[in-house]
Amino acid sequence: MLHKLFLISLMFASLPGMAQVLDTMYFDQNWEQTTKSESHYYRYISIDTSGDIRFFVEDYFGGGQIQMTGTYKSIRPDDKDGHFIYYYEDGGKQMECYYRDNILHGPLREWYPTGQAESFQEFSGGVLDGEFTSWREDGSKKLNARYHGGTKHGNFHSFYPNGQMVRNDYFENDRLVEGKCFSPEGEPLEYFPYVKMPEFPGGQPALYKFVEKELKYPHEAKKNNFEGAVLILFTIDEEGYVRDPRVVNGNRDSFNNEAIRVVNSFPRWNPGEVDGIASPIQVSVPIEFRLR
């Protein structure tokens, strides 16, 4: 199909302004390419040759409702470049953003399924750079902050549902310069950080000890003297349980599967907090396979 897209793009390059549907692709629920009969989503790809060649992509839910529109410099590998809009299955907007050279660049807006604004974020070169504001589903403001180059820089304010400020922080290059916290009634409180990370019972040393004890070296890998490392990303929910572990970086299926098994066997963690409230927080853990 790559050759097909390339050849057709050459054919139309001499016809300025011409847009043609080049291909239809089908995807399963995990966005892996599949057959039409097994698909949950499908994609139309067209091309515009009026200037720099751009592929226009429209993704659809299986029932025919639009799921995404966007422009690409290339398909497979996907190289996003331009304006993207994502939709809920009922047709409401979910997210609107911009890419440059396959990284976020410009404003990003999100909406709840109800249509209420969820967040406004400004990106430059793939990192937050400018305003970050979020709202609760009832419309009350949750957070208003400033970022520069991916780090907190300037005012960082969060709010209770009643509108009272939870914190009045000021950062310079991710360093807290001044911070104050308040109760829902506006009374001063002892300062606490905006995010408190989840903690394995007993701390990091206990985590490493647990992994070392639980890890079972895959037989074939051991037989062939294979070594490696796997980085697992997962969520610790508000009750301290592991949710949705997945491999971020790993070089062998046997290592990946064993690392996932170990993470799924973790005991209950001390949950993390956001603004003093127990909340789901993502955690990553590297797991090494070394022969001794």
ABEGO torsion letter per residue (X at the ends): XAAAAAAAAAAAAABBGBBBBABBBBBBAAGBBBBAAABABBBBBBBBAABBBBBBBBBBBAAGBBABBBBBABBOBBBBBEBBBBBBAAGBBABBBBBBGGBBBEBBBBBBAAGBBABBBBBBGGBBBEBBBBBBAAGBBABBBBBBGGBBBEBBBBBBAAGBBABBBBBBGGBBABBBBBBAAGBBBBBBBABBBBBBBGEAAAAAAAAAAABBBBAAAAAAGBBEBBBBBBBBBAAGBBBGBBBABBABAAAAAAAAAAAAABBBBBBBBBGGBBBBBBBBBBBBBBBX
